[in-house]
Amino acid sequence: MTEQLQDQIKAQVSGSPVHVFMKGTPEWPQCGFSKAVCDVFNALGVQFTATNTLENLDAYRPALHAVTQWPTIPQIFVNGEFIGGCDILIEMYNSGELQQLLGLQAAVPAE
């Protein structure tokens, strides 16, 4: 099952410019970290697809870990590449790196 799910994960990631494996849905996040990820993308006006890992958490955890080597959920992919979890996303957002990666105008840091 894990190998089949890994293939499914890869297909989902390649089928959307921004995909998040999260707890809950974008409309109803089920953990604070998943909500924070949704908040960042919503603040930027970025549409994204998501997979609710709570539908089968025992299967998703090992499958995602096999694909990304990342231990926690949510996991964020941009343009088919794994970028990290919530903490990395927020760091990238705060630095303007996320906006640049997404093709948005990056904020100019205050001097």
Residue frames relative to the residue before (quaternion, step in Angstrom):
aa qw qx qy qz dx dy dz
M 1.0000 0.0000 0.0000 0.0000 0.00 0.00 0.00
T 0.6401 0.5483 -0.3413 0.4161 3.58 0.95 -0.84
E 0.6634 0.4977 -0.3183 0.4592 3.62 0.91 -0.85
Q 0.6382 0.5137 -0.3184 0.4769 3.58 1.00 -0.80
L 0.6669 0.4862 -0.3004 0.4781 3.58 0.96 -0.83
Q 0.6004 0.5484 -0.3591 0.4580 3.59 1.06 -0.66
D 0.6448 0.5063 -0.3144 0.4785 3.59 0.99 -0.81
Q 0.6351 0.5217 -0.3170 0.4732 3.57 1.03 -0.81
I 0.6287 0.5329 -0.3244 0.4642 3.59 0.99 -0.85
K 0.6672 0.5024 -0.2990 0.4615 3.58 0.88 -0.95
A 0.6478 0.5133 -0.3156 0.4661 3.58 1.02 -0.76
Q 0.6489 0.5115 -0.3203 0.4634 3.59 0.97 -0.83
V 0.6585 0.5193 -0.2989 0.4553 3.56 0.97 -0.91
S 0.7140 0.4452 -0.2662 0.4704 3.58 0.90 -0.86
G 0.6649 0.5376 -0.2964 0.4256 3.58 1.22 -0.41
S 0.7669 0.2605 -0.1522 0.5664 3.58 1.25 -0.04
P 0.5311 -0.6388 0.4434 0.3365 3.61 -0.96 0.78
V 0.7809 0.0716 -0.0347 0.6195 3.59 1.08 -0.73
H 0.0684 0.7916 -0.6012 0.0856 3.56 -0.68 1.12
V 0.1301 -0.7875 0.6015 0.0334 3.52 -1.02 0.93
F 0.2050 -0.7042 0.6654 0.1387 3.53 -1.04 0.89
M 0.0866 0.8328 -0.5237 0.1570 3.53 -0.37 1.30
K 0.4806 -0.5950 0.5406 0.3505 3.50 -1.36 0.06
G 0.7751 0.1997 -0.2023 0.5643 3.53 -0.42 1.28
T 0.5183 -0.6028 0.5019 0.3408 3.52 -1.29 -0.44
P 0.6676 -0.4875 0.3521 0.4389 3.61 -1.19 0.28
E 0.6750 0.4823 -0.2891 0.4777 3.57 1.09 -0.69
W 0.8069 0.1004 -0.0229 0.5816 3.58 1.16 -0.58
P 0.0786 -0.8197 0.5670 0.0191 3.60 0.36 1.23
Q 0.2937 -0.7959 0.5146 0.1246 3.55 -0.99 0.89
C 0.7489 0.2044 -0.2249 0.5889 3.59 1.19 0.40
G 0.6594 -0.5479 0.3569 0.3711 3.55 -1.20 0.52
F 0.6541 0.5137 -0.3189 0.4544 3.58 1.01 -0.77
S 0.6419 0.5031 -0.3173 0.4839 3.57 1.01 -0.80
K 0.6357 0.5205 -0.3257 0.4678 3.59 1.01 -0.77
A 0.6430 0.5267 -0.3265 0.4500 3.59 0.96 -0.83
V 0.6298 0.5215 -0.3325 0.4699 3.59 1.00 -0.79
C 0.6519 0.5048 -0.3072 0.4752 3.58 0.91 -0.92
D 0.6418 0.5382 -0.3210 0.4421 3.59 0.95 -0.87
V 0.6463 0.5160 -0.3222 0.4606 3.60 0.96 -0.85
F 0.6991 0.4593 -0.2850 0.4681 3.58 0.78 -0.97
N 0.6411 0.5160 -0.3274 0.4643 3.60 1.01 -0.74
A 0.6378 0.5299 -0.3247 0.4550 3.60 1.01 -0.81
L 0.7077 0.4342 -0.2499 0.4982 3.57 1.12 -0.69
G 0.4327 -0.7080 0.4514 0.3283 3.57 1.27 -0.22
V 0.4227 0.7093 -0.4528 0.3363 3.56 1.20 0.56
Q 0.2978 -0.7268 0.5898 0.1876 3.55 -0.83 0.99
F 0.0253 0.7967 -0.6021 0.0464 3.55 -1.02 0.82
T 0.3661 -0.6797 0.5825 0.2543 3.50 -1.28 0.41
A 0.1222 -0.8050 0.5790 0.0422 3.54 -1.18 0.52
T 0.2228 -0.7243 0.6359 0.1462 3.50 -1.32 0.51
N 0.3310 -0.7335 0.5653 0.1813 3.54 -0.87 1.03
T 0.2568 -0.8069 0.5165 0.1274 3.57 -0.23 1.27
L 0.5476 0.6260 -0.3987 0.3865 3.59 1.19 -0.35
E 0.5308 0.6311 -0.4087 0.3909 3.57 1.23 -0.35
N 0.7823 -0.0708 0.0359 0.6178 3.58 1.22 -0.51
L 0.0764 -0.8646 0.4962 0.0207 3.55 0.69 1.16
D 0.6400 0.5418 -0.3326 0.4315 3.61 0.97 -0.79
A 0.6848 0.4366 -0.2805 0.5116 3.60 1.13 -0.53
Y 0.6757 0.5194 -0.3083 0.4226 3.59 0.91 -0.85
R 0.6089 0.5816 -0.3720 0.3907 3.61 0.89 -0.81
P 0.7441 0.3853 -0.2654 0.4768 3.66 0.60 -0.97
A 0.6309 0.5392 -0.3459 0.4377 3.60 1.02 -0.70
L 0.6665 0.4843 -0.3005 0.4806 3.59 0.92 -0.88
H 0.6428 0.5270 -0.3228 0.4526 3.57 0.95 -0.86
A 0.6374 0.5248 -0.3247 0.4615 3.59 1.02 -0.76
V 0.6839 0.4759 -0.2794 0.4772 3.60 1.05 -0.74
T 0.8348 0.2631 -0.0881 0.4756 3.60 0.81 -1.01
Q 0.2939 -0.7515 0.5194 0.2813 3.57 1.17 -0.58
W 0.5080 0.6138 -0.4213 0.4332 3.58 1.23 0.55
P 0.3803 -0.8003 0.4190 0.1984 3.60 -0.65 1.04
T 0.7650 0.3915 -0.1948 0.4728 3.59 1.12 -0.48
I 0.2931 -0.6929 0.6297 0.1936 3.52 -1.40 0.29
P 0.4932 -0.1010 -0.8630 0.0428 1.70 -1.98 1.55
Q 0.2038 -0.7240 0.6442 0.1390 3.50 -1.41 0.39
I 0.1895 -0.8178 0.5420 0.0390 3.53 -0.79 1.14
F 0.0978 -0.7740 0.6252 0.0235 3.53 -1.01 0.96
V 0.0491 -0.7725 0.6330 0.0064 3.56 -1.00 0.92
N 0.8427 -0.0328 -0.0377 0.5360 3.55 -0.78 1.11
G 0.7361 -0.4494 0.2166 0.4574 3.54 0.98 0.93
E 0.6634 0.4916 -0.2953 0.4806 3.58 1.27 -0.13
F 0.4321 -0.6712 0.5377 0.2713 3.55 -1.03 0.82
I 0.1486 -0.8138 0.5559 0.0822 3.58 -0.76 1.00
G 0.6982 -0.4438 0.2784 0.4879 3.62 1.16 -0.37
G 0.6228 -0.5214 0.4327 0.3912 3.47 -1.32 -0.49
C 0.8170 -0.2717 0.1975 0.4686 3.51 -1.32 -0.32
D 0.6737 0.5130 -0.3096 0.4326 3.59 0.84 -0.95
I 0.6564 0.4959 -0.3075 0.4783 3.57 0.96 -0.84
L 0.6345 0.5371 -0.3280 0.4488 3.59 0.94 -0.88
I 0.6778 0.4877 -0.2952 0.4643 3.59 0.87 -0.92
E 0.6259 0.5219 -0.3364 0.4718 3.60 1.02 -0.76
M 0.6644 0.4987 -0.2995 0.4693 3.57 0.95 -0.91
Y 0.6324 0.5296 -0.3238 0.4634 3.59 1.02 -0.81
N 0.6923 0.4940 -0.2805 0.4450 3.58 0.84 -1.00
S 0.7067 0.4482 -0.2628 0.4802 3.59 1.07 -0.68
G 0.5084 -0.6378 0.4274 0.3899 3.60 1.25 -0.37
E 0.4740 0.6941 -0.4275 0.3328 3.58 1.28 -0.17
L 0.6278 0.5370 -0.3367 0.4518 3.59 1.04 -0.73
Q 0.6475 0.5176 -0.3163 0.4613 3.56 0.90 -0.93
Q 0.6493 0.5106 -0.3077 0.4723 3.56 1.00 -0.84
L 0.6480 0.5222 -0.3110 0.4590 3.61 0.93 -0.87
L 0.7193 0.4404 -0.2325 0.4844 3.56 1.05 -0.82
G 0.5175 -0.6568 0.4087 0.3657 3.59 1.28 -0.03
L 0.4952 0.6144 -0.4419 0.4268 3.56 1.22 0.49
Q 0.5737 -0.5643 0.4412 0.3972 3.57 -1.17 0.37
A 0.3689 -0.7340 0.5321 0.2052 3.54 -0.75 1.07
A 0.5175 -0.6215 0.4895 0.3259 3.55 -1.11 0.70
V 0.4079 -0.6823 0.5488 0.2587 3.53 -1.10 0.74
P 0.4354 -0.7113 0.4792 0.2737 3.60 -0.68 1.04
A 0.4953 -0.6439 0.4970 0.3051 3.56 -1.07 0.77
E 0.3065 -0.7581 0.5474 0.1779 3.57 -1.01 0.79
